[in-house]
C-alpha cells in the first residue's frame, strides 16, 4: 500500500480526494493537512510515500511545500492537485512529479497512483542499496575516494558518471536547468533569478511550478546516476554540490587564467588549452541567458587559435598552422586576420594557387556584406603576389 498525506485548504476537496484514492485499493491515507506548514509537521511524523497537495493555498503554497520537501532531501513524491487548465498540465507529463486536474477523473487518478507506486518501489530499493554501501564503506579502514560526475558543456551538454553511464534528460528544460547551475559552480542562485532566466515570459506562479517540476526531475536523475542529494535548496537558493562534479568549462577557464598570468606562453600550453575547447558553450542550445557568455568564450578561443597559428608560423609548421586557421574560419567566416594568416601559410607551403583561391573567397564573403577588404589585407595579398612573381 502507498502511504499518502493529503494537503488542501478546502475540506470538501480533501474529502473527495480521500474517497477516490481509497477506492483504488492501493492507497493508505495516513494523514491530512489544510495548509503547508501543518503538512511539514506531519511529514516527519507520518513519513508518507507521497504528498497530494493543492497548489493555491494561503501561507505556504503547494510549490513552496514541495521545495521544502526537496530541500530536506526527503524521499517523498509530490503530486500537485490543481485547477490549472489542461493545456498547462500537458507540459508537465513526467514520471517524477504528477499533476491531477480538478475536477478529478478516475482514470487519470489510477494512472497517477500506479506511477507513484512504481516510484515508491524504486525509492525503497535505492534506500536499501545506499544503506548497504554505507555499511561497506564504514567497515573499511579508509573511505574510498568518492567518484564525481564528468560534465561536458563545451561542444554540447553531457553528463557521465564513473560507470560511464550517461545522463538521460527527460525534458529540455531539465537539461537547461542543469546547464545553468553547472556553469555557475560554487554559486548559490536564488529561485527567482532562475525563474527569470529560464521562463522570462511566464507568469511568476506558473513559472515556479515549472521550476519545481525541473528540480524534481533533476533530483531523480541525479539519484539514478548515484548522486542522491546533490541538488541543494537552502534559503530560497539552489546549487549543485561542488564536490560531486567537474566540468570542462571550468577547466578551460582555469587554464585560460593561467595563460594570462604567464609572462611567456609556450606552444604546448596553447595546444593543451585549445584541446579542452571541444566546441561552443552549450552547442545547439538556444539559451538566451547564456548569449553573452557563449560569445565571450568563443572570442577567447578565437584569440587562442590566432596566437597558436602565429606560433606555428614561427616554427614553420605550416600544415598545423592551416589546420588551426580552418577551425577559426569555420566559426568566424569574415575574420580578415584569419584569411591573412591562411594566405601566408599556403604561400609558405608552396601552394601559390591556393592563396588566390583564399583571397577570392574573402572577397566573396565580404561582398555579401557590401564591404571591401581592409588595406592591410590587400597589402598582404599584394606582397605575396610580388614574392611569387620574383620567385
N, C-alpha and C positions, 0 to 999 in steps of 0.2 A: 504493500500500500504506500502511496505517496503521501507524505505529511505536508499539509498546506496551512499557511496563515493567510487569512483574507483581510484586506485593508480597503475601507471605503467610508467616506464621511456620511453616506446615506444608508440608514438602517434597512430600508426597503431593498436597495441594491445588494447589500450584504446577504439578506435572506434569500433572494433569488439565486445569487451565485452559489450559496451554500447548498441549496436544494439541487441545483443542476449538477454540481460536482459530486455530491453524494450519490446521485442516480447513476453515475458512470460505474460505480462499484470499484473504482481504482484509487479513490482519494479519501484520506482521513483528515477531517478538519480539526486541527489541533488548537486553533485559536482565531480570534477576530479582533480587529482594532479599527477605531473610527478616525484615527489620524496617524501621521507618520511617526511622531515621537513615541506614541503608545506602542506602535509596531516595533520600533527599535528595542524598546524594553523587553517586549515579549519574544523577540527573535533569540536573544541569548539564553532565555529560559527554555523555550519550546524547541529550538533547533529544528525548524522545518526544512523540508527539501526544496520548497518553492513558496514564493510570496505572490499572491494575486492582488495587485494593487491598482486602485484608481489613479489616474494621473492628476486631475484637478482636485486638489484638497487644500484647505487653509493650513497655514503653518508650514509644515514640511510636506511638500507635494510628492507625487509618486516618483518622479525623476530624481529628486533630491534624496528620497529614501533609497532608491537603487544605487545612487552614488555612495551613500554612506555604507551600504552593504558591501559595495566593491572596495571602498577604502579600507575596510577592516578585513578584506580578503576572506570573507565568509563564503563557504562553498554552497551558496543558496541561489537558486534560479529566481528570476523575476519575470512575471507575466503582467503586462500592463492591460488593464481593463479600461477602455476609453470610448468616448463618443466621437472621436475624430472620424472624418469621412473615409470612405473605402479607398479613395484614390491615394490618400496619405498613407494608409495602412499598407497598401500593396508594396510600398517602397521598403518595407521592413521585414519581409518574409525571410526568416533565417532560423537556424537551429539553436541559437544561443538565447535569444530573447524572443518571446512571442507577444502577440497583441490580440486581444479579444475586443470585438466591436459591440457596443451597446446598440440595440438590444441583443442579448446573447443568442447565438444559434447553436443547436445541439450538435450538429456535425462538426462545426468549427471547434467547439469545446472539446469534443472527443479527440480530434486531431491534436489539439494543444496538450491534452493530458498524456497522450502517447509520446509526444516529443519530450515532455517533462520526465516521464518515466524512463525513457531511453537515456536521457542525460543523467538522471539520478544514479542509474546503474553504472555509468561510466565514471561519475564522480566517486562512487564508492570504491570501484576498482583502483582508481588513481590514488585514493587516500590510503588504501592497503599497501600499494606499491611504495608510496612515499614513506610510510611507516617502516616498511621492511628495509628500504635503503638507508633510512636514518639509523636503524639498529646496526646495520653492517658498517656504516661509517663510524659509529660510536665505538664499535669493538676494535677498530684499527688503532695502531699506535700513533699514527699521524693522519690527519684529514687529507684526503686526496684533493688535488687542485681542481677547483670547480671549472668545468668546461664553459665556454661562452658562445654566444651566437655570433657568427660572422655575417655582417651586414654589408651588402653592396648597394651604394646609392649612385655611383658613377657608372654610366652606361646602362642604367636600368636598376630596378629595385629587386633585390633578392635577399632572403634570409635563410641561412643554413646552420644547423646545429652540429655538434661533434660527431653525430652518427650519419652525417651527410644527408639528413632529411631536410627537404626544402619546405619552407612555409607556404601553405596554400591559402591564398586570400579568398574570403567568401564574397567580399564586395570591394569595389574600387575605393570607396570612402574609408574602409578599414585600412587598406594599404596606404592611403593618403595620410590618415591619422598617424600610422606608424612612422611614415617618412617624415612627417612634421616633427614628431618628438625625437626621432633618431638623429636628425641633423641639428637638434638642439640639446645634445648630450650634456648633462650637467646642469641644465636649466630646469626650473620649476615653472611651468607655464599655466597661467590662470585659465580656468574653464572658459571664461568669456572671450579671452584672446583667441582660443582655439575655435570657438563658435564663429567669431568674426572672420577668421581666416578661411575656414572650410565651408561655411554656409553664410556668406555675406548678404545674400538676398532673402534669406528666410526669416520668418517671424521668430523672435527670440525663444519663446517657449517651445515651439516646434523644433527649432534647431538644437535645443538642449536634449530633446528626445532623440534626435538623430545622433548626437554625440554619445549619449548613453548607449545607444544600440552599437555603435562602432567600438566603444570601450569594452562592452560585454563580449563582442566577437573577438576583439584583440586579446582580451584576457584568456578566453577559451583557447585560442590558437597558440598563444604563448605557453599555456599549460600543457597542451598536447606536444609541444616541442621540448618539454622538460623544464620550463621556467615559470612555474606557478608563483604568483605574487610579484612578478617582475614589473608590472604596471602599477604605479602608486598614485593614490589620490589623497592629498593632505592639504588642508586649508584652502579648499577650492582650486587647488593646483595639481596638475598631472606631470609625471615624469616617469621614464623608464630607468630602472636601477642602472647606474653607470657600470657596475662591475659585471653585469650579465651580457654585455655586448660590445663589439668593436666594429667600427665602420671604416671602409676605405676612404671615405670623405674626410674623416678625422685624421687619418694617417697622411693623406695628401696635404691638408692644411698645415699639419705639423712639419712636414718635410719642406714645404714652401717657406715657412718661417725660418727654418734652419738655413736654407739657401740665402735668404735675405740678410741674415746676420753674419754670413760668411764673407770675409774680405775678398776671396777669390773662389770662383765656382768652377769645379772640375767637370769635365765632360761626363764622367761616370755618374756624378751626382745628379746632373740634369737628366740623364737617361733613367736613373732609378726613380726620380720623381714622376717623370712622364709615363713610366711603366705603371704607376699607380692610377694614372688617369685613363680609365677604360672607356670614356665617352662622357657626354654631357650629364650633368647632375639631373637625376630623375628623368632620364631619356624616355621619350614617347609619352610623357605625362604632361597634362595641361594644368599645372598648379599656379594659379595667379599669384598666390602669396610668395612663391619662390622665384618669380621672374628676375628680380634684381640679383639674387644670389646666383642663379644659373648663369646670367650674363657675366657676373664678376668672376666666377670660376673659369668660364670659357676664355675670358680675356687673359687670366693668369696663365692658363695652359697655352694659349697662343703666344704669349711673350716668351714662355719657356721654350717652345718649339723654335721660334726665331733665333733665340740665343744659342740653342743647340745646333741649329743649321750653320750659324757663323763659326761655331767651334769645329764642326765637321769641315767647313771650308778651309779653315786654318790648317787642319791636319790632312787636307787633300783627300778626304773621304767623300767623294762626290756622289756616289750611289746612295749612301746613307743620308747625305745632305738632301738629295732629291726626294727620298722617301719621307723624311720628316716634313718637307715643304708640301708634298702632296697631301699629307694629313691636315696641314693648316689650310690649304686651299679648299679642301672638302667642306670645311665649316665656315671659311671666310673667302668666298669666291671673288670678292672685289678688293682683296688685300694687295695693294700695289707692291708693298715691300716684299711680300712673298713671291710675286711674279719676278721682281728684280733678282732676288736670290736664286730663283729657279733658272732664269736665263744664264746667270753666272755659272751655276752648277753644270748645266748642259754644255755650255761653251768649253768649260774646263775639262769636261769629259770627252770633248771632241765631237759632240753631237750638234753641229752648227745649224743644220736644218731645223732641229727641234727648237732652237732659240727663236727662229722666225715664227714657228707654229705657236709657241707660247705667247709671243708678243701679239700676234693676231688674235689669239683667244682673249687676251686682256683688252684689246681694242673693242672686240665684240661685246664683252661683258660691260665695259664702261659705256659703250654706245647704247646699251639698253637703258642706261640711266641718263643718257643725254649729256655726258661729260667727256672731256679729253683726258688722256694720261698726264700725270704731273711732269714738270720739267725734268725732275730727277730721273724718272723712269725713261723718258725719251733720251736723256744723256747716256744712261747705262746701255740702252739698246744701240745707240749710235757708236759708242765706244767699242762695243762687241763687234759691230759691223766693220769698223776700221781695223780692228785686230785681225779679223778674218781675212779682209782684203789684203793686209800686209803679209799674212801668213802664207 
